[in-house]
Amino acid sequence: MMPRFQFAFRRTLFYLLLILAYLVIGSLIFFFLWKRGSGLKAIGSSSERLDFERAELLNVLYAEAIGRQEHDWSLLANQKLDSYEKSLSQRIESGQIAPRNRLKPSFGLAFRHCFSLITTIGPVDIDDLNIESKIFSMFYAAFGIPFVLLYLGQCARAITSVISGVKQLLLLLLSVLFLVSIAYDVVEQGADDTPFIDAILSVFLQMSTIGCEDDKDELPSILLYISAAFGISAFSVTFTAIQEEIERLIGPYELKFTHQYAKMERAISGSRLEVLQEDDTEDYSEHTS
C-alpha cells in the first residue's frame, strides 16, 4: 500500500471514530431532551387544537343562528356538535380518517436525527420537537458539520491517492450508486414493491446529501449509516473533480470575457475622463474671461 494512502486512511479512521462518538453522545443528550418535553407538548398542543376547532365551529353556528332566540341557538349548537362528533368517530372507525401518530422518543430516532443534522442529508422534521431539542439541534449541527467535512476531506485524499481522473471517479460513483441501490431494492422487496429507478434516485439524493422529502423513500437506517460512511465521500470527491473539469473547460471563455470587460471598462473610464477634462477647460476659460 502507498504511504500516502496509509496516512490518509489512518486519519480517515480517526475522524470516523470521532464522528461516531459525537453521534452517540449527541443522540443520548437529544433523546433525554426530547423525552422530557414530549408529553407536556402533546397534551398542550392537543387541547389547544380542540379548543380552537370548537370555537371556530361555534362561530359558524352563531352566524347561522342569527335572528333565533337564545334557547333555539343553544339547541342548534348542541345538535350540530353531536352530529359532528358522531360523523368524525364513524370515519375514524372505518379508517377513512387516521389520527396523527406522534413520534415517540427513542434512541434510534434520536441517532437518525443527529445523523441527518451533521451530514446535511435531511430533511429534519421539527414538528414533534420541543424548544430544548430545537436549540440543541442548532448547536449540535454547528459543530458536527465541520467534523464531517474533515472526514470527507481525508476520504477524498485516500480515494485520490488510488484513483485519479474524472472517468475513473465517475465509474466509482456509478459503482457505489448501483451496489447501494441493489441492496436497498433487496431490503425493500419484502415491505414494498419499489421500482429500481426509484431506488437509484433515492440513493443518489441521499448520497449527494440532497435528501428525500417522503420518509418511505429514505434508505433504511442501518443501510444508510453503512453506505454513507463511504458513499458520501465518493460522491463528494467525484463532484469536486467534475467541478474542476468544468472550470478547466470554461476557463478560456472566462478569460475572453474578462479581457472584453476590461476593455469596455477602460473605454468608459476614458470617455468619462475626457468629459471631465472638457468641463474643467470650459470652467477655466469662463473664469479667465
C-alpha positions in Angstrom: 0.0 0.0 0.0 1.2 3.5 -0.8 2.4 5.7 2.1 0.0 8.5 1.1 -3.0 6.2 1.2 -1.9 4.6 4.5 -1.6 8.1 6.1 -4.9 9.3 4.7 -6.6 6.1 5.7 -5.4 6.3 9.3 -6.7 9.9 9.6 -10.0 8.9 8.0 -10.4 6.1 10.5 -9.6 8.6 13.3 -12.2 11.1 12.2 -14.8 8.3 11.6 -14.4 7.1 15.2 -14.6 10.7 16.4 -17.9 11.3 14.5 -19.3 8.0 15.8 -18.6 9.1 19.4 -20.1 12.6 18.6 -23.2 10.9 17.3 -23.6 8.6 20.3 -23.2 11.5 22.8 -25.4 13.8 20.9 -28.1 11.1 20.5 -28.2 10.5 24.2 -28.5 14.2 25.0 -31.1 14.7 22.3 -33.1 11.7 23.5 -33.4 12.9 27.1 -34.2 16.4 26.0 -36.9 15.2 23.5 -38.3 12.7 26.0 -38.6 15.2 28.8 -40.8 17.7 26.8 -42.7 15.3 24.6 -45.6 14.5 26.9 -46.2 18.1 28.0 -46.1 19.3 24.4 -48.5 16.6 23.3 -51.1 17.4 25.9 -50.8 21.2 25.4 -51.0 21.2 21.6 -53.9 18.7 21.6 -56.0 20.7 24.0 -55.3 24.0 22.2 -56.2 22.4 18.8 -59.5 21.1 20.2 -60.4 24.5 21.8 -59.7 26.3 18.5 -61.8 23.9 16.5 -64.7 24.1 18.9 -64.5 27.9 19.0 -64.4 28.1 15.2 -67.4 25.7 14.9 -69.4 27.8 17.4 -68.7 31.0 15.5 -70.1 29.3 12.3 -73.2 28.1 14.2 -73.7 31.6 15.6 -73.7 33.1 12.2 -76.3 30.6 11.0 -78.5 31.2 14.1 -78.7 35.0 13.9 -82.2 36.0 14.5 -83.1 33.0 16.6 -83.8 33.0 20.2 -81.0 32.1 22.7 -82.7 28.8 23.6 -83.1 27.8 20.0 -79.4 28.7 19.2 -78.2 26.5 22.1 -80.2 23.6 20.9 -79.0 24.0 17.3 -75.4 24.2 18.5 -75.6 21.1 20.6 -77.3 19.2 17.7 -74.5 20.3 15.3 -71.8 19.3 17.7 -73.3 15.9 18.4 -73.7 15.3 14.7 -70.1 16.3 14.0 -68.7 14.1 16.8 -70.6 11.1 15.6 -69.6 11.5 12.0 -66.0 12.0 13.0 -65.9 8.9 15.2 -67.5 6.9 12.4 -64.9 7.9 9.9 -62.1 7.1 12.3 -63.5 3.7 13.0 -64.0 3.0 9.3 -60.4 4.0 8.5 -61.3 7.0 6.3 -59.5 9.3 8.8 -56.4 8.1 10.6 -55.4 10.0 13.7 -52.0 11.6 13.5 -49.4 9.4 15.2 -46.9 11.4 17.2 -43.3 10.2 17.1 -42.4 8.6 20.4 -38.9 9.5 21.6 -36.4 6.7 21.1 -32.6 6.4 20.8 -32.8 5.1 17.2 -34.8 8.2 16.1 -32.5 10.5 18.1 -29.5 8.9 16.3 -31.1 9.3 12.9 -32.0 12.9 13.7 -28.4 13.7 14.8 -27.0 11.9 11.7 -29.3 13.9 9.4 -28.1 17.1 11.0 -24.4 16.7 10.7 -24.4 15.0 7.3 -26.9 17.6 6.0 -28.8 14.8 4.3 -32.1 15.8 5.9 -34.9 16.6 5.8 -35.4 17.0 9.5 -39.0 17.0 10.9 -39.2 19.6 13.7 -43.0 19.4 14.4 -42.6 16.8 17.2 -39.6 18.6 18.9 -39.8 20.7 22.0 -37.9 24.0 22.4 -34.9 22.4 24.1 -34.4 19.9 21.4 -34.6 22.6 18.7 -32.0 24.7 20.3 -29.7 21.7 20.9 -30.1 20.7 17.3 -28.8 24.0 16.0 -25.7 24.0 18.3 -25.1 20.3 17.6 -25.1 20.8 13.8 -22.9 23.9 14.0 -20.1 21.8 15.5 -20.9 18.4 13.8 -20.9 19.6 10.2 -17.2 20.7 10.4 -16.3 17.2 11.8 -18.0 15.6 8.8 -16.2 18.0 6.4 -12.9 17.0 7.9 -13.8 13.3 7.5 -14.8 13.9 3.9 -11.5 15.7 3.2 -9.5 12.8 4.4 -11.6 10.3 2.5 -11.0 12.4 -0.7 -7.3 12.2 -0.1 -7.4 8.5 0.4 -9.5 8.0 -2.7 -7.5 10.3 -5.0 -4.2 8.5 -3.9 -5.5 5.4 -5.5 -7.9 6.7 -8.2 -7.3 9.7 -10.4 -9.2 11.2 -13.3 -12.8 12.1 -13.9 -13.7 8.9 -15.8 -12.4 6.7 -13.0 -14.1 8.7 -10.3 -17.4 8.6 -12.3 -17.0 4.8 -12.5 -16.5 4.7 -8.8 -19.7 6.8 -8.2 -21.7 4.7 -10.5 -20.5 1.5 -8.8 -21.4 2.8 -5.4 -24.8 4.0 -6.7 -25.5 0.7 -8.3 -24.4 -1.5 -5.4 -26.3 0.5 -2.7 -29.4 0.6 -5.0 -29.4 -3.2 -5.3 -29.1 -3.5 -1.5 -31.9 -1.0 -1.0 -34.1 -2.9 -3.5 -33.4 -6.2 -1.8 -34.2 -4.8 1.6 -37.4 -3.1 0.5 -38.6 -6.0 -1.7 -40.5 -7.7 1.2 -42.1 -4.5 2.5 -42.9 -2.5 -0.6 -42.5 -3.1 -4.3 -40.2 -0.2 -5.1 -39.2 0.3 -8.7 -35.5 0.1 -9.2 -35.3 3.5 -10.8 -36.9 4.9 -7.7 -34.3 3.1 -5.6 -31.5 4.6 -7.7 -32.9 8.1 -7.4 -33.4 7.7 -3.7 -29.8 6.6 -3.2 -28.4 9.4 -5.4 -30.4 12.0 -3.5 -29.2 10.8 -0.1 -25.6 10.1 -1.0 -25.4 13.6 -2.6 -26.9 15.0 0.7 -29.9 16.4 -1.0 -32.3 14.1 0.9 -35.8 12.8 0.2 -38.9 14.6 1.4 -41.0 11.4 1.9 -40.0 9.0 4.7 -40.9 6.0 2.6 -38.3 6.9 0.0 -35.4 7.1 2.5 -32.9 4.3 3.0 -33.3 2.0 6.0 -31.3 3.4 8.9 -28.6 0.6 9.0 -28.1 0.7 5.3 -27.9 4.4 5.3 -25.2 4.5 8.0 -23.1 1.9 6.3 -23.3 3.3 2.8 -22.9 6.9 3.9 -19.5 6.1 5.5 -18.0 5.7 2.0 -20.8 6.7 -0.4 -20.9 10.4 0.6 -17.2 10.8 0.2 -17.2 9.0 -3.2 -19.9 11.4 -4.4 -18.1 14.4 -2.9 -14.7 13.7 -4.5 -16.4 13.0 -7.8 -18.4 16.2 -7.8 -15.2 18.1 -6.9 -13.4 16.5 -9.9 -16.3 17.4 -12.2 -16.2 20.9 -10.9 -12.5 21.2 -11.7 -13.1 19.8 -15.2 -15.9 22.3 -15.8 -13.7 25.1 -14.6 -10.9 24.0 -16.9 -13.3 23.8 -19.9 -14.9 27.2 -19.5 -11.6 28.8 -18.4 -10.7 30.2 -21.9 -14.2 31.7 -22.3 -13.9 33.3 -18.8 -10.6 34.8 -19.8 -12.0 36.3 -23.0 -14.9 37.7 -21.0 -12.5 39.3 -18.6 -10.5 40.9 -21.3 -13.6 42.2 -23.1 -14.9 43.6 -19.8 -11.6 45.3 -19.0 -11.6 46.9 -22.5 -15.1 48.2 -22.0 -14.3 49.4 -18.6 -11.2 51.3 -19.8 -13.3 52.8 -22.7 -16.0 54.0 -20.3 -13.4 55.4 -17.9 -11.5 57.1 -20.8 -14.7 58.8 -22.1 -15.6 59.9 -18.6 -12.1 61.4 -18.2 -12.3 63.3 -21.5 -15.7 64.7 -20.4 -14.2 65.8 -17.1 -11.3 67.4 -18.8 -13.6 69.3 -21.2 -15.7 70.6 -18.3 -12.5 71.7 -16.5 -11.3 73.6 -19.6 -14.7 75.4 -20.0 -14.7 76.4 -16.4 -11.2 77.7 -16.6 -11.9 79.7 -19.8 -15.1 81.2 -18.2 -13.1 82.1 -15.1 -10.3 83.8 -17.0 -12.7 85.7 -19.3 
